[in-house]
């Protein structure tokens, strides 16, 4: 895994851990906020690993300098996804 993907995944894990430590009944917005950013950084890790470029996170969406959505439509290297899944589940 690239260092940038590793960094993004570490952020995702940190946000997820924080969300799991909160009460959804007492602070639903905080849980939603933390899980949203966990997903955003996990998705960024996949983009970085698959496309070898740094995505920009802006206005609640994932964007990059090039059209990454078309390039993501190509058959992926499944090893990146498996590596990320092992890290999250392990």
Buried (B, 14 or more C-beta within 10 A) or exposed (E): BEEBBBBBBEBBBBBBEBBEEBEEEEEEEBBEBBBEBBEBBBBBBBBBBBBEEBBEBEEEEBBBEEEBEEEEEEEEEEEBEEBBEEBBEE
